[in-house]
């Protein structure tokens, strides 16, 4: 079963109504490319856009807010935040606010965005685990030279 994300929920609701991305974008006052980014979970909507989307697709605003901004659950003290999610949120918050650690490992804004997505996939118990993931991603991104050996 696919984990419910904002993008999945939007695409499911839009297609159920028989709307194209372009037609839906026109209805909510956005660009079709932005809708595509939202449906692929590569962007988060602004609050006014989220409100228009929920109205157009007749979606629960609270549920969509929590899918768009999972950190809001903890802020508002939502009782539906499971015990399993709390360590993940805490580890991510501690990691992304640890400027010393981020600077020491030269973490870029783009890398932070990728690591935030990783934090949403499965619970991460310790902020240092994000460094392990970061270096694994960096290693995988190093292109091979012509001999098939990774170059640095």
C-alpha positions in Angstrom: 0.0 0.0 0.0 1.4 3.4 -1.0 1.9 5.9 1.9 -0.5 8.8 1.6 1.2 12.0 0.7 -0.1 15.3 -0.3 0.8 14.6 -4.0 -0.9 11.2 -4.0 -4.1 12.7 -2.3 -4.2 15.6 -4.8 -3.8 13.4 -7.9 -6.3 10.9 -6.6 -8.9 13.6 -6.0 -8.2 15.4 -9.2 -8.4 12.3 -11.4 -11.6 11.2 -9.6 -13.2 14.4 -10.7 -11.9 13.9 -14.3 -9.8 17.0 -14.3 -6.5 17.4 -16.1 -3.6 19.2 -14.4 -4.0 22.1 -16.8 -7.8 22.4 -16.1 -7.3 22.0 -12.4 -4.5 24.6 -12.4 -6.8 27.1 -14.1 -9.5 26.4 -11.6 -7.3 27.2 -8.6 -5.3 30.0 -10.2 -1.9 28.2 -10.5 0.3 27.0 -13.3 0.0 23.4 -14.5 3.7 22.9 -13.9 3.2 23.9 -10.2 0.3 21.3 -9.9 2.7 18.7 -11.3 5.3 19.6 -8.7 2.7 19.4 -6.0 1.5 16.0 -7.2 5.0 14.6 -7.3 5.7 16.0 -3.8 8.5 18.2 -5.0 6.8 21.4 -3.7 4.5 22.4 -0.9 1.6 24.7 -1.6 1.2 28.1 0.0 -1.6 28.3 2.5 -3.9 30.4 0.2 -3.3 27.9 -2.6 -3.9 24.9 -0.3 -7.2 26.5 0.7 -8.3 26.9 -3.0 -7.2 23.4 -3.7 -9.2 21.9 -0.8 -12.3 23.9 -1.9 -12.0 22.8 -5.5 -11.4 19.1 -4.7 -13.7 19.1 -1.7 -10.9 17.8 0.6 -10.6 18.1 4.3 -8.5 21.2 5.0 -7.0 19.9 8.2 -5.9 16.6 6.7 -4.4 18.4 3.7 -2.6 20.9 6.0 -1.0 18.1 7.9 0.0 16.3 4.7 1.5 19.6 3.3 3.2 20.6 6.6 3.7 17.5 8.8 5.5 19.6 11.4 2.3 21.5 12.1 0.8 18.4 13.8 3.3 18.9 16.7 2.9 22.7 16.8 -0.9 22.4 17.3 -0.6 19.5 19.6 -2.6 17.2 17.4 -3.4 14.1 19.3 -3.2 12.0 16.1 0.6 12.3 16.0 1.7 8.8 16.8 4.5 7.9 19.2 6.3 6.4 16.2 6.3 9.8 14.4 7.6 11.8 17.4 11.2 10.6 17.3 11.4 11.2 13.6 10.2 14.8 13.9 12.5 15.4 16.9 15.6 13.9 15.1 14.9 15.9 11.9 14.3 19.2 13.9 17.5 18.7 15.8 19.5 17.9 12.6 18.2 20.8 10.5 18.8 23.3 13.4 22.3 22.1 14.3 24.2 24.8 12.3 27.6 23.5 13.5 26.9 20.1 12.2 25.5 21.4 8.9 28.5 23.7 8.4 31.0 21.0 9.3 29.6 18.7 6.6 28.9 21.5 4.1 25.2 20.6 3.8 23.6 22.5 1.0 20.0 23.7 0.8 19.3 21.2 -1.9 20.7 18.4 0.2 18.6 19.5 3.2 15.5 19.3 1.0 16.4 15.7 0.0 17.1 14.8 3.6 13.8 16.2 4.7 12.1 13.8 2.3 14.1 11.0 3.7 12.9 11.9 7.2 9.3 11.5 6.0 9.9 8.0 4.6 10.8 6.2 7.8 11.5 7.2 11.4 15.1 8.3 12.0 16.0 8.0 15.6 19.2 10.1 15.7 20.2 13.3 13.9 23.6 11.8 13.0 22.0 9.2 10.9 21.2 12.0 8.4 24.9 12.5 7.9 25.3 8.8 7.0 22.4 9.2 4.4 23.9 12.4 3.1 27.3 10.8 2.4 25.6 7.8 0.8 23.8 10.1 -1.5 26.9 12.1 -2.3 28.8 8.9 -3.0 26.1 7.7 -5.4 26.1 11.0 -7.2 29.8 10.8 -8.1 29.9 10.1 -11.9 32.0 7.2 -13.2 34.9 7.9 -15.5 35.3 6.1 -18.8 37.0 3.1 -17.2 34.0 2.4 -14.9 35.8 3.6 -11.8 34.2 6.3 -9.7 36.2 9.5 -9.8 36.4 12.1 -7.0 
